[in-house]
């Protein structure tokens, strides 16, 4: 049983108006295999979501492409009207099948998907909406412009953000937003997968990216799928064994080779405890930690 409660973590203010715990919940893996279709156990998915308020989680990340549409429907079914919870969703990826993701940033598509998400979630305004990916086939200015003219200005969304972007992308978006919005706050956040596996190419520039966001007053939202993160040693072995058990195969135990086992506060029961905690919840979800921004800069756009 995971004993940590998100309410024991520090909180973070978005635009002086929305306070969320640093530890949030990502709904990507509530859906079927390949992030496609219904979950294997819809009841368990529902129970997982209903447990979040008791754990102090008040920031839930989702997207229209999860399912597609399934995750948003599950969240509405389990948690509406979301008392004290910020539901953040995304658009900009088309789905053609399991594990298939195609950037789709044409203005008319983004507008349609934002309105559809609003209806599925059952809200008048989406608290935080992100461009899931920048579409290389559509001019960036058109994608950023539709966020301002048709989503923020029309009140469809309260705060906007970007997902899986670079420092250069944030700078390009900033020029568009600053030119269009001289009074109202604009950026709220930027989201990006946190490089748990040091072999991933984003690891080298992660700290520079986070430092840049902090300097610009843009919140960073690190996200890591808990069921697929490449934990080493006992944590990794526990994940391999669980997956192997489902497939009926045997995996060699290499936990004794983990160098952390010989370190104070990192060996033996500590590693096994972490392995147990990483194996929950039973419905594959992912955690996201909302980073702090300087107190003097509280904008309305989030970069992820």
N, C-alpha and C positions, 0 to 999 in steps of 0.2 A: 504494500500500500504506500503510495506517495504521501508523505506527511507535510511537504511544503505547502504553504498557502500564499497565493499571489499577493494577498493583502499585506503580507509582512514585508514585501519589497517596497522600494521607494516608488513614488508616483510621479507622473509627468503631465504637465499641462499643455494642451494643444490650443493655441490661440486664446489663452487666458480663460477658456470656457469649458474645456473638456479635460477632465482629470482621469488618467488611466494608470493602471499598475504597469511597472516595467515588464512584467511577464504576461504575455498574451497567449491566445490560442489560434492556431491556423487550421482551417477546416478542409484543406486540400484532400487529405486522405480519409475523409469520411465517406467518400464515394466508392464505386466499384474498382476492380483491378484496372490499372492503366489510367486512373482518374476518369473512368468512363462508366456511366450508368449508375444504377442503384447500388447501395452498399450490400454486402453479403448478409448483414444483420441490421436492418433498419431500426429495430427496437434498441439495439445496443448503441447505435449512433445517437439516437434520441436521448438515451440515458446519459451518454457522455456529455452531450451539450447541456442537459438540464443540471448536471453536477457543477458546471463552471461557476455559477454565481456563488455557490457555497464555498468554493475554493478561492474566492476573491478575484476571479478573472473578469475584467470588465472591458477587454479589448479583444474582438474576434475578427480575424482576417479571413476573407472569402473571395470568390470571383465567379463571374457568370460562366466561365469555362470549366469550372470544377463539376464534372458530371456529363455534359454541361447542364447547368441550372440546378442540379440536384442539391449541392451544398447549400445554396441560398434557400431552397425550399425546406430543407431539414432545419436550418436555423430559424426560419419563420415558424415552423411547426412547433419547435421546442421552446423558443425563448420570446417570441413576440408577446408584449410590446417592448421588450428590451429595457426594462427599467434600470437605469444607471449603467447600461452597457453600450459601448460604441461598436457598431457594426461597420467594418470597413470592407468595401468590395472593389473589384477591378474589372476592366474590360480592355479589349484590344488583342485577344487571341481567339482565333476560330479553331474549332475541333472537327477533325475529319475521321477520328477513330481513337481507340485506346492508345495512349502515349503519343498521340499526334497533336502538334501545336503549330499553328500557322499565324504569324503576326497579321493583324487586320486593323489598320488604323485609319481607314477612310472616314472622313467626318460624319457622313450619314450613318455609318455603322456604329461609331462610338456613341452618337446621340441616341440611336435606337436601343443599344444595349444598356445604357445608363438608365433610360426610362423603364426598360424591362426589369432591370435589377430592382429599381425602386418599387415596382409593383409586386415582384416576388417577395421582397422583404417586408412589404406592407408598411412603408414609411412615406411621409410627404417629402422628406429630403434625406438623401444618403449622407451620413455624417462625414465619412471620408471615402473618397473614390480615387482610384489610381489608374493610370495608363499602364496596363499590364506589360506591354512591350512597345517600344518605338518601332513602327513599321518602316522598314527601309525603302519600301516601294511608294510611300506617301510622304510628301515634304513635311519635315518636322514642324515647321511653322503652322501648317494646316492642322496638325494634330494638337499642338499646344493651343492654337487659336480657338478651336472648337470647345476646348475645356473652359476657356474664359467666356466666350460669347454665348454659348448655348447651355452650359452646365452650371458654372458658377453664377454668372449674371442672371440666369433664369431661375436660380434657386433649386435646381435639381440636385445639386451636391453642395455640401457646406464647406468642405476642404478638399483640395486636390493633391495628388502626388504622382510620383513616377516609380517604376519598378525595374530592377536589373539594369541600372544606368551607370554611366561613368561620370567622372568629374566634368568632362567635356560636354556630356549630354545635359547635365544640370546647368552649366554655364549658358548653353544655348537656350534652354527653356527659360532661364532667368531673364534673358534679354527680352523675350517675348512678353513675359508676365509683367516685368517692370514697365515696359512701354505702354501696356494696356491698363495697368492698375496702379495708379499713382497714390490712391488713398487707402483703399481696402487692402487688408492683408491677403497674401496670395499663396505662398508655399506652406504646406503643413508638414510633409514628410517625404522621405525617399526610402524605398525598400530594396533589400538586396540579400541574397543568400549568404549567410555567414560561413566562411571557409573552414569548417571543422577539419576537413581532410587537407593537410598541408600540400598535397599534390595538385589541388585544384588551382587553376591559373589566377583566380581572384585573390589568393592569399597575399601575394606580394604587395598589392596596392590597397588592401582593405583599410589599413590604418590611415594612409594618406587620404583615402576617400572619406572615412569617418571624420577625420580632422577638418577636411574642407567643408563638409556639411555642417559641422558644429560652428565653424567660423562664419558661415552664411546664415545661421539660425534655422537650418533645415533639420528636422528630426530624422534620425536614421532608424530603420526598422530591420534589424538583422533577423533572418528567418532560416531555420534549418529543419528539414523533415526528420522527426525523431526516429522514425522506423527505417530510414535509409542512411543516416549519418554514419560516416566511416569511423566509428569508435574503435580504438585499438585494445589489445590485451583482453582482459576478462570481459569488458563491455562488448567488444567486438565478437568474442567467442560466444557470449550469451545470445547475441543476435543471430549468429550463424547457426547455433544449435536449435534456436526456436524455429528458424526458417527450415532447417533440415528436418526437424521433427514433423513439420507439416507435410513435407515431401516424402517422409519415410526413409531418409538416408542418414548415415552416421557421419559425424564430423569429428576429427581429431581435436583433442583439447590441447591448445597451445598457450593456455593462460599462464603457465609457469615461466614462459619466456618474456613476459611483460616486465620491463625494467622498472616500472612504477611500483611493483610489488615490494621492492626493497626500500622504498622511500617512506619516511614517517608520514602518517595520515593518508597514505595513498595505497597501501597494500592490503592484502587479505580481505577482511570483512568489508573494508571501505569500498574496494572495487566490486565485490559481489553485491553490495548494497546499491552501488551506482548502476550496476548491470540490471538489477531488479527494477529500479526506478525508471530506467530508460526503456524497459519493455512495456510500460504502461503509457497511456491507456490502451486497452485491447483493440479498440478501433484506431487504425493508423491515423495519427494527427501530426501536426508539427507545432513547435513552440516558436514564438517570436518575441524578442525582447525589444521594447521601445526605448531608444536612447535619449539622453538628455540634450537640451539645447541651452545656450546662454540665456539667462533670465531677461537680458535686455532685448532679445530678439524673439518675438513670438509671432511667426507668420502663419498663413493659412494653407501652405502647400507642403506635402510630405514627399520625400524622395526615398525610394526603396531599392 
